[in-house]
Amino acid sequence: MGDRTNESRDVEVPLEVYKIVTVFSTLFAAVAVVGGFMLLDTATNQATASLETVNVVLAILGIAVILAGAALYIFSTRFRTPEMGNPKDGPD
């Protein structure tokens, strides 16, 4: 078994690409999370609906959209520029 702790999962990209990825992924992630909470709020009638009247499909869709926004943001944090370096390589 090889030691995989030294392998970096970061993706080095030029600064222009990094800026585009950061801006748009953050924007899309924020919109997805807010939209997901709006769907969840609609499904539960602003958290006042009884369990029998909750729109389960809409609630699951809202949670899925929230998770997709979080996953998009997490994925976008893997991008780095060559100038950024690696915080693991710095002095302790």
VMD Tcl script that builds the backbone (N, CA, C; Angstrom):
set m [mol new atoms 276]
animate dup $m
set s [atomselect $m all]
$s set {name element resname resid chain x y z} {
  {N N MET 1 A 0.837 -1.184 0.000}
  {CA C MET 1 A 0.000 0.000 0.000}
  {C C MET 1 A 0.877 1.240 0.000}
  {N N GLY 2 A 0.605 2.154 -0.914}
  {CA C GLY 2 A 1.389 3.376 -0.983}
  {C C GLY 2 A 0.857 4.431 -0.038}
  {N N ASP 3 A 1.743 5.324 0.338}
  {CA C ASP 3 A 1.355 6.432 1.206}
  {C C ASP 3 A 0.808 7.555 0.339}
  {N N ARG 4 A -0.465 7.854 0.464}
  {CA C ARG 4 A -1.104 8.856 -0.372}
  {C C ARG 4 A -1.246 10.189 0.336}
  {N N THR 5 A -0.678 10.333 1.518}
  {CA C THR 5 A -0.845 11.582 2.263}
  {C C THR 5 A -0.101 12.738 1.619}
  {N N ASN 6 A 0.925 12.474 0.817}
  {CA C ASN 6 A 1.699 13.540 0.202}
  {C C ASN 6 A 1.101 14.011 -1.117}
  {N N GLU 7 A 0.162 13.260 -1.660}
  {CA C GLU 7 A -0.455 13.659 -2.920}
  {C C GLU 7 A -1.444 14.789 -2.666}
  {N N SER 8 A -1.317 15.840 -3.453}
  {CA C SER 8 A -2.199 16.988 -3.291}
  {C C SER 8 A -3.414 16.838 -4.198}
  {N N ARG 9 A -4.551 17.215 -3.686}
  {CA C ARG 9 A -5.775 17.181 -4.492}
  {C C ARG 9 A -6.075 18.544 -5.092}
  {N N ASP 10 A -5.220 19.508 -4.830}
  {CA C ASP 10 A -5.423 20.850 -5.362}
  {C C ASP 10 A -5.137 20.881 -6.854}
  {N N VAL 11 A -5.826 21.775 -7.547}
  {CA C VAL 11 A -5.647 21.943 -8.981}
  {C C VAL 11 A -5.043 23.318 -9.201}
  {N N GLU 12 A -3.867 23.373 -9.804}
  {CA C GLU 12 A -3.238 24.655 -10.090}
  {C C GLU 12 A -3.763 25.186 -11.405}
  {N N VAL 13 A -4.224 26.427 -11.382}
  {CA C VAL 13 A -4.758 27.081 -12.567}
  {C C VAL 13 A -4.189 28.489 -12.628}
  {N N PRO 14 A -4.213 29.123 -13.797}
  {CA C PRO 14 A -3.770 30.514 -13.888}
  {C C PRO 14 A -4.666 31.432 -13.040}
  {N N LEU 15 A -4.150 32.586 -12.683}
  {CA C LEU 15 A -4.866 33.519 -11.820}
  {C C LEU 15 A -6.219 33.915 -12.405}
  {N N GLU 16 A -6.295 34.134 -13.716}
  {CA C GLU 16 A -7.559 34.539 -14.343}
  {C C GLU 16 A -8.623 33.452 -14.181}
  {N N VAL 17 A -8.231 32.200 -14.373}
  {CA C VAL 17 A -9.166 31.083 -14.217}
  {C C VAL 17 A -9.584 30.963 -12.754}
  {N N TYR 18 A -8.634 31.138 -11.842}
  {CA C TYR 18 A -8.932 31.069 -10.413}
  {C C TYR 18 A -9.980 32.112 -10.019}
  {N N LYS 19 A -9.821 33.324 -10.523}
  {CA C LYS 19 A -10.784 34.389 -10.204}
  {C C LYS 19 A -12.178 34.035 -10.722}
  {N N ILE 20 A -12.243 33.529 -11.934}
  {CA C ILE 20 A -13.537 33.172 -12.530}
  {C C ILE 20 A -14.181 32.034 -11.753}
  {N N VAL 21 A -13.408 31.005 -11.454}
  {CA C VAL 21 A -13.942 29.858 -10.717}
  {C C VAL 21 A -14.424 30.289 -9.334}
  {N N THR 22 A -13.632 31.101 -8.653}
  {CA C THR 22 A -13.987 31.542 -7.305}
  {C C THR 22 A -15.256 32.376 -7.297}
  {N N VAL 23 A -15.336 33.345 -8.185}
  {CA C VAL 23 A -16.502 34.228 -8.215}
  {C C VAL 23 A -17.771 33.469 -8.565}
  {N N PHE 24 A -17.735 32.718 -9.653}
  {CA C PHE 24 A -18.961 32.070 -10.098}
  {C C PHE 24 A -19.364 30.880 -9.236}
  {N N SER 25 A -18.405 30.123 -8.744}
  {CA C SER 25 A -18.779 29.002 -7.887}
  {C C SER 25 A -19.365 29.501 -6.571}
  {N N THR 26 A -18.811 30.571 -6.030}
  {CA C THR 26 A -19.371 31.144 -4.801}
  {C C THR 26 A -20.763 31.700 -5.062}
  {N N LEU 27 A -20.947 32.378 -6.180}
  {CA C LEU 27 A -22.265 32.918 -6.534}
  {C C LEU 27 A -23.284 31.799 -6.704}
  {N N PHE 28 A -22.938 30.767 -7.485}
  {CA C PHE 28 A -23.866 29.665 -7.715}
  {C C PHE 28 A -24.160 28.906 -6.426}
  {N N ALA 29 A -23.141 28.715 -5.589}
  {CA C ALA 29 A -23.348 28.005 -4.326}
  {C C ALA 29 A -24.280 28.793 -3.411}
  {N N ALA 30 A -24.080 30.100 -3.327}
  {CA C ALA 30 A -24.945 30.925 -2.478}
  {C C ALA 30 A -26.383 30.915 -2.982}
  {N N VAL 31 A -26.556 31.034 -4.282}
  {CA C VAL 31 A -27.903 31.001 -4.864}
  {C C VAL 31 A -28.552 29.639 -4.625}
  {N N ALA 32 A -27.778 28.570 -4.759}
  {CA C ALA 32 A -28.325 27.226 -4.534}
  {C C ALA 32 A -28.754 27.035 -3.088}
  {N N VAL 33 A -27.951 27.498 -2.144}
  {CA C VAL 33 A -28.301 27.331 -0.733}
  {C C VAL 33 A -29.542 28.155 -0.388}
  {N N VAL 34 A -29.582 29.388 -0.832}
  {CA C VAL 34 A -30.762 30.228 -0.561}
  {C C VAL 34 A -31.990 29.646 -1.250}
  {N N GLY 35 A -31.837 29.224 -2.505}
  {CA C GLY 35 A -32.959 28.618 -3.223}
  {C C GLY 35 A -33.435 27.333 -2.571}
  {N N GLY 36 A -32.500 26.539 -2.084}
  {CA C GLY 36 A -32.863 25.308 -1.395}
  {C C GLY 36 A -33.656 25.574 -0.130}
  {N N PHE 37 A -33.241 26.586 0.621}
  {CA C PHE 37 A -33.996 26.939 1.821}
  {C C PHE 37 A -35.368 27.508 1.469}
  {N N MET 38 A -35.460 28.209 0.348}
  {CA C MET 38 A -36.772 28.709 -0.085}
  {C C MET 38 A -37.688 27.541 -0.457}
  {N N LEU 39 A -37.145 26.538 -1.145}
  {CA C LEU 39 A -37.940 25.351 -1.480}
  {C C LEU 39 A -38.374 24.621 -0.212}
  {N N LEU 40 A -37.467 24.485 0.723}
  {CA C LEU 40 A -37.785 23.821 1.985}
  {C C LEU 40 A -38.841 24.603 2.763}
  {N N ASP 41 A -38.730 25.913 2.729}
  {CA C ASP 41 A -39.703 26.763 3.405}
  {C C ASP 41 A -41.085 26.639 2.766}
  {N N THR 42 A -41.102 26.583 1.438}
  {CA C THR 42 A -42.370 26.422 0.722}
  {C C THR 42 A -42.981 25.043 1.009}
  {N N ALA 43 A -42.132 24.027 1.051}
  {CA C ALA 43 A -42.615 22.664 1.291}
  {C C ALA 43 A -43.238 22.513 2.671}
  {N N THR 44 A -42.764 23.270 3.632}
  {CA C THR 44 A -43.273 23.150 5.005}
  {C C THR 44 A -44.214 24.287 5.382}
  {N N ASN 45 A -44.603 25.092 4.390}
  {CA C ASN 45 A -45.496 26.233 4.629}
  {C C ASN 45 A -44.959 27.105 5.768}
  {N N GLN 46 A -43.717 27.526 5.600}
  {CA C GLN 46 A -43.002 28.366 6.567}
  {C C GLN 46 A -42.941 27.710 7.939}
  {N N ALA 47 A -42.693 26.425 7.943}
  {CA C ALA 47 A -42.535 25.613 9.154}
  {C C ALA 47 A -43.796 25.566 10.011}
  {N N THR 48 A -44.944 25.785 9.391}
  {CA C THR 48 A -46.198 25.710 10.141}
  {C C THR 48 A -47.068 24.541 9.703}
  {N N ALA 49 A -46.662 23.830 8.652}
  {CA C ALA 49 A -47.478 22.734 8.137}
  {C C ALA 49 A -47.394 21.529 9.068}
  {N N SER 50 A -48.502 20.823 9.146}
  {CA C SER 50 A -48.484 19.571 9.907}
  {C C SER 50 A -47.741 18.526 9.084}
  {N N LEU 51 A -47.347 17.468 9.726}
  {CA C LEU 51 A -46.556 16.435 9.060}
  {C C LEU 51 A -47.289 15.845 7.855}
  {N N GLU 52 A -48.598 15.765 7.936}
  {CA C GLU 52 A -49.378 15.187 6.835}
  {C C GLU 52 A -49.441 16.108 5.622}
  {N N THR 53 A -49.302 17.408 5.812}
  {CA C THR 53 A -49.449 18.349 4.701}
  {C C THR 53 A -48.121 18.819 4.122}
  {N N VAL 54 A -47.013 18.337 4.644}
  {CA C VAL 54 A -45.699 18.722 4.111}
  {C C VAL 54 A -45.528 18.101 2.728}
  {N N ASN 55 A -45.075 18.905 1.785}
  {CA C ASN 55 A -44.792 18.417 0.440}
  {C C ASN 55 A -43.414 17.751 0.481}
  {N N VAL 56 A -43.409 16.430 0.598}
  {CA C VAL 56 A -42.170 15.679 0.797}
  {C C VAL 56 A -41.233 15.802 -0.396}
  {N N VAL 57 A -41.768 15.752 -1.596}
  {CA C VAL 57 A -40.936 15.844 -2.797}
  {C C VAL 57 A -40.229 17.202 -2.846}
  {N N LEU 58 A -40.957 18.252 -2.566}
  {CA C LEU 58 A -40.371 19.592 -2.576}
  {C C LEU 58 A -39.348 19.754 -1.451}
  {N N ALA 59 A -39.614 19.166 -0.303}
  {CA C ALA 59 A -38.670 19.234 0.815}
  {C C ALA 59 A -37.376 18.498 0.480}
  {N N ILE 60 A -37.480 17.328 -0.125}
  {CA C ILE 60 A -36.286 16.569 -0.519}
  {C C ILE 60 A -35.519 17.319 -1.599}
  {N N LEU 61 A -36.233 17.920 -2.535}
  {CA C LEU 61 A -35.588 18.717 -3.576}
  {C C LEU 61 A -34.848 19.901 -2.953}
  {N N GLY 62 A -35.446 20.560 -1.981}
  {CA C GLY 62 A -34.794 21.678 -1.303}
  {C C GLY 62 A -33.515 21.254 -0.608}
  {N N ILE 63 A -33.560 20.133 0.080}
  {CA C ILE 63 A -32.366 19.620 0.762}
  {C C ILE 63 A -31.297 19.234 -0.255}
  {N N ALA 64 A -31.712 18.638 -1.368}
  {CA C ALA 64 A -30.759 18.256 -2.414}
  {C C ALA 64 A -30.085 19.488 -3.018}
  {N N VAL 65 A -30.840 20.556 -3.214}
  {CA C VAL 65 A -30.269 21.789 -3.773}
  {C C VAL 65 A -29.281 22.413 -2.785}
  {N N ILE 66 A -29.602 22.386 -1.502}
  {CA C ILE 66 A -28.686 22.897 -0.476}
  {C C ILE 66 A -27.384 22.087 -0.491}
  {N N LEU 67 A -27.498 20.772 -0.536}
  {CA C LEU 67 A -26.308 19.915 -0.567}
  {C C LEU 67 A -25.491 20.119 -1.843}
  {N N ALA 68 A -26.172 20.333 -2.961}
  {CA C ALA 68 A -25.455 20.581 -4.216}
  {C C ALA 68 A -24.684 21.893 -4.145}
  {N N GLY 69 A -25.279 22.919 -3.550}
  {CA C GLY 69 A -24.572 24.190 -3.388}
  {C C GLY 69 A -23.357 24.046 -2.492}
  {N N ALA 70 A -23.490 23.289 -1.415}
  {CA C ALA 70 A -22.358 23.062 -0.513}
  {C C ALA 70 A -21.264 22.264 -1.219}
  {N N ALA 71 A -21.640 21.255 -1.991}
  {CA C ALA 71 A -20.660 20.454 -2.714}
  {C C ALA 71 A -19.920 21.294 -3.753}
  {N N LEU 72 A -20.632 22.166 -4.435}
  {CA C LEU 72 A -20.006 23.045 -5.418}
  {C C LEU 72 A -18.981 23.953 -4.751}
  {N N TYR 73 A -19.330 24.513 -3.622}
  {CA C TYR 73 A -18.403 25.388 -2.920}
  {C C TYR 73 A -17.173 24.613 -2.441}
  {N N ILE 74 A -17.396 23.431 -1.905}
  {CA C ILE 74 A -16.274 22.611 -1.426}
  {C C ILE 74 A -15.351 22.249 -2.591}
  {N N PHE 75 A -15.924 21.881 -3.720}
  {CA C PHE 75 A -15.116 21.549 -4.891}
  {C C PHE 75 A -14.293 22.747 -5.350}
  {N N SER 76 A -14.878 23.929 -5.308}
  {CA C SER 76 A -14.178 25.116 -5.807}
  {C C SER 76 A -13.000 25.511 -4.925}
  {N N THR 77 A -12.960 25.061 -3.686}
  {CA C THR 77 A -11.843 25.411 -2.816}
  {C C THR 77 A -10.584 24.624 -3.167}
  {N N ARG 78 A -10.662 23.674 -4.061}
  {CA C ARG 78 A -9.499 22.894 -4.481}
  {C C ARG 78 A -8.616 23.639 -5.472}
  {N N PHE 79 A -9.117 24.714 -6.055}
  {CA C PHE 79 A -8.350 25.445 -7.059}
  {C C PHE 79 A -7.366 26.387 -6.386}
  {N N ARG 80 A -6.148 26.442 -6.941}
  {CA C ARG 80 A -5.091 27.311 -6.433}
  {C C ARG 80 A -4.321 27.877 -7.627}
  {N N THR 81 A -3.631 28.971 -7.380}
  {CA C THR 81 A -2.712 29.500 -8.385}
  {C C THR 81 A -1.305 29.093 -7.977}
  {N N PRO 82 A -0.382 29.051 -8.923}
  {CA C PRO 82 A 0.996 28.706 -8.555}
  {C C PRO 82 A 1.583 29.678 -7.528}
  {N N GLU 83 A 1.144 30.936 -7.546}
  {CA C GLU 83 A 1.658 31.940 -6.622}
  {C C GLU 83 A 1.173 31.719 -5.185}
  {N N MET 84 A 0.090 30.982 -5.014}
  {CA C MET 84 A -0.474 30.796 -3.683}
  {C C MET 84 A 0.377 29.870 -2.825}
  {N N GLY 85 A 1.086 28.967 -3.440}
  {CA C GLY 85 A 1.873 28.014 -2.670}
  {C C GLY 85 A 0.967 27.012 -1.969}
  {N N ASN 86 A 1.525 26.310 -1.009}
  {CA C ASN 86 A 0.769 25.311 -0.266}
  {C C ASN 86 A 1.002 25.561 1.216}
  {N N PRO 87 A -0.048 25.788 2.006}
  {CA C PRO 87 A 0.155 26.083 3.428}
  {C C PRO 87 A 0.824 24.947 4.186}
  {N N LYS 88 A 0.762 23.734 3.664}
  {CA C LYS 88 A 1.403 22.593 4.337}
  {C C LYS 88 A 2.921 22.661 4.196}
  {N N ASP 89 A 3.414 23.380 3.160}
  {CA C ASP 89 A 4.848 23.456 2.920}
  {C C ASP 89 A 5.533 24.549 3.734}
  {N N GLY 90 A 4.756 25.408 4.382}
  {CA C GLY 90 A 5.326 26.522 5.134}
  {C C GLY 90 A 5.945 26.083 6.447}
  {N N PRO 91 A 6.715 26.995 7.052}
  {CA C PRO 91 A 7.309 26.652 8.355}
  {C C PRO 91 A 6.254 26.576 9.447}
  {N N ASP 92 A 6.486 25.754 10.425}
  {CA C ASP 92 A 5.542 25.588 11.535}
  {C C ASP 92 A 5.740 26.642 12.587}
}
mol reanalyze $m
mol bondsrecalc $m
mol representation Tube
mol addrep $m
